[in-house]
Amino acid sequence: ILILIYFFCFQGRVFYLTPSIFPSWKKLKVVIEAAGGSVDNKRRRNVEQIREVNKADRDPVYLIITCEHDLHIVTDILKAKIGIFNTEFVMSAVMRGKMDFDLTKSITTI
């Protein structure tokens, strides 16, 4: 019953997962969807599309989850100074029932 409390912490959020993340893409997809989010199965949105959805004065709606091995996939996002997150961000949010967008705790820009 306690687990149900946290199931909607990702409501209204869309996640793009890079291929080499751990836990695996499939496992993290299950966690995200159980918490009310959705996973973008298509091509990742470009910088302009992400900026359009993620307004500067609000918490992000489109989140990119990646790992060190996949940074080459999100180079354009990093150059545009858009924050990206690691899998720990997802797991911590589910455990706490809320998202912490402090980018110093996740992968940030280079």
Residue pairs with C-beta under 8 A, 6 or more apart in sequence:
5 97
6 35
6 94
6 95
6 96
6 97
7 34
7 35
7 36
8 35
8 36
9 35
9 36
9 93
9 94
9 96
9 97
9 98
9 99
10 32
10 35
10 36
10 37
10 93
10 99
11 36
11 37
12 36
12 37
12 61
13 36
13 37
13 38
13 60
13 61
13 62
13 63
14 37
14 38
14 39
14 40
14 53
14 61
14 62
14 63
15 32
15 37
15 38
15 39
15 40
15 62
15 63
15 64
15 65
15 90
16 39
16 40
16 44
16 45
16 62
16 63
16 64
16 65
17 25
17 28
17 29
17 39
17 65
17 66
18 64
18 65
18 66
18 67
18 70
18 73
18 74
19 25
19 70
19 73
20 67
20 69
20 70
21 28
21 65
21 66
21 67
21 70
21 86
21 87
22 67
22 87
23 31
23 87
28 65
28 87
28 90
29 39
31 90
31 91
31 94
32 38
32 39
32 90
33 39
35 93
35 94
40 62
44 64
44 73
44 74
45 53
45 62
46 76
47 76
47 77
47 80
47 82
49 62
50 62
50 64
50 77
50 82
51 80
51 82
53 61
53 62
54 60
54 61
54 62
54 82
59 99
59 101
60 83
60 101
63 84
63 85
63 89
64 74
64 77
64 82
64 84
64 85
65 84
65 85
65 86
65 87
65 89
65 90
66 73
66 74
66 84
66 85
66 86
66 107
67 86
67 87
67 107
68 107
71 78
71 107
71 110
74 84
77 84
78 84
78 109
78 110
79 109
81 109
82 109
83 101
83 103
83 106
83 108
83 109
84 106
84 107
84 108
85 106
85 107
86 106
86 107
88 105
88 106
89 99
89 100
89 105
89 106
92 100
93 99
93 100
